[in-house]
Amino acid sequence: MKNKLIKMLFAATLVFTLAGTVTPLAAQCPMCKMSAESNLKNGGTAGKGLNAGILYMLLTPYLLVGGMGYWWWRNRRKEQDEPEEGNSVWPHDDPAQLN
């Protein structure tokens, strides 16, 4: 019970801390866009690197969720493939049924 309470408090603290940092970060998008546009107009390639970085950041959550989904699916499949003890799939696996 105590561990569950500690975990809940930690999760709530983490959510509120992360929620408080979102607002100042949102102001950076227009500045970054203006910087990339002016760089591309002057013949620079920083905009291409910025686009690659954005795609990398977009891909990361999908890979994490996909990895966790695959891990869950693999473990569930292993549980379903293993027969329960005493419930043999084949009658010849149980020595009592041979006679």
N, C-alpha and C positions, 0 to 999 in steps of 0.2 A: 504494500500500500504506500509505503514511504517512497520507494523508488518510482512508482507511478506518478506521485505528486511532484517529485523533483523533475521528472521528465516533462511533465505538463508545464511546469513553471519555466523550464529552460526553453521549451518550444515557444511559449507565449512571449518570452523575452526576446528570443531570436526574431520572431515575426514582427514585433513592434520596433525593434532596432532596424531591421531591414526596411520596413515601411517608412521609417523616418528619413532614410537616406535617398529615397526615390525622387523627391521633389527637386533638390538641388542638381541632381544628375540630368534631369530632363532639359535643363537650360543649355546643356552642352550640344545638343543635336543641331540647332541652327548654326552655331559657331563652327562646328565641324563641317557642315555642309558648305558654308561660305568659304571656308579655308580650302576645301577640296576643289570647289568650283574655280576659285581664283588660281589655284595651282595648275589645274588642267588648262585654263585659258593661257597661262604663261608657258605652256609646253611641258609641264612637270608630269610625273607619273604617280604622284602620291594618292590620287583618287582611285587608281586601280588597286593599290595596296589596301586602301580603306575599304573598298568593296570586298576584297578577299577576306579581310578581317571580320566584316559584318557577316559574310557567309559562314565563316568559321564559328563565330559566336552563335549563329542561328542553328548550326548543325549539332553543336554540343548537347543541348537538352534532348534532341531527338535520339542521339546515340545513347545517352544515359537511360532514357525511358525504354528504348528498344532493347538495350542490354539487360535491364532489369526484367522486362517482359520475357525475353528469351530464357533468362535464368529461371524465372518462375515456371514457365512452360516446361522446361527440361526437368525440373524437380517434380512437377506434378505428373509428368509422363512416367518418371521412374517409380513414383508411388503407385500408379495404376498398373504398371507392368509386374510389380512384385506381388505374388499371390499371398494371401494371409496364411498364417501358420494353421495347419489342420485343414485347410481348404485347397487340396491339391487339384490341379487342373487335369492331370492324367490319372486314371484309375490305377495304372501299374506303378505309380510313384508311392502308393500307400501299401506297405507290406500286409496289412490286415485284409485288404481286398484281393490279394493274390489267391487265396484259397477258396 
